Amino acid sequence: MPRRSQVLMEQAKRARREGRLLDAHRDFAEAVAICRRAGAPSELVRALKGLGQIERDLGRGDAAQPLYEEAVATCRRENDTLQLAHTVRHLGDIHQDGGRLDRAELCYREALALYRGHQERAPLDLANTLRPLAILEERLGKMEQAIVLWVEARDLYKAVNVQEGVAESVEHLSRLRP
């Protein structure tokens, strides 16, 4: 990867942590341009996702969507299954936030299938995919499916000691179970 794009992405991450979203946006946008020119696909995916996250942080999901779509297409071309699963899940979040529930569901189901089919998946990534799908199922009134997803997410969050995930899962389960 071009060294300059790597430096820019690190600066952008730091700026985001510090709440300097416009600085982060500028740096990620420049990194995207460098990675495109350099023909560095895996780095381009990172830069696109970073820029897309900043757009989401700024409340501009519509601007984030094409960035994530390009990242998804790049992951598909590069045959990077785990990166594709992670990116598709985030695209699902954008669709769910935008009220495009049918498109969100397709993204989440694809991400879930990719993770389930990959031996090297991280339990946290799987839990983080189950969570928004469970939320979506609740929104769609599919409570039985939501319960199954929340139980699995809770168990995975417990296994990796993510207490916030456990607490959220338990809270949803307590509302969903009679």
MOJO-V558075 format. One record per backbone hydrogen bond with DSSP energy under -1.0 kcal/mol. NH is the residue of the N-H (numbers start at 1). CO is the residue of the C=O. Records with the same first field share a line. If there is no record, write none. Layout:
BEGIN
NH->CO / CO
END
This chain:
BEGIN
6->2
7->3
8->4
9->5
10->6
11->7
12->8
13->9
14->10
15->11
16->12
17->13
18->14
19->16
20->15
21->19
24->20
25->21
26->22
27->23
28->24
29->25
30->26
31->27
32->28
33->29
34->30
35->31
36->32
37->33
38->34
40->35
44->40
45->41
46->42
47->43
48->44
49->45
50->46
51->47
52->48
53->49
54->50
55->51
56->52
57->53
58->54
59->56
60->55
64->60
65->61
68->64
69->65
70->66
71->67
72->68
73->69
74->70
75->71
76->72
77->73
78->74
80->75
84->80
85->81
86->82
87->83
88->84
89->85
90->86
91->87
92->88
93->89
94->90
95->91
96->92
97->93
98->94
99->96
100->95
101->99
104->100
105->101
106->102
107->103
108->104
109->105
110->106
111->107
112->108
113->109
114->110
115->111
116->112
117->113
118->115
121->118
126->122
127->123
128->124
130->126
131->127
133->129
134->130
135->131
136->132
137->133
138->134
139->135
140->136
141->138
142->137
143->141
146->142
147->143
148->144
149->145
150->146
151->147
152->148
153->149
154->150
155->151
156->152
157->153
158->154
159->155
160->156
161->158
162->157
166->162
167->163
168->164
169->165
170->166
171->167
172->168
173->169
174->170
175->171
176->172
177->173
END
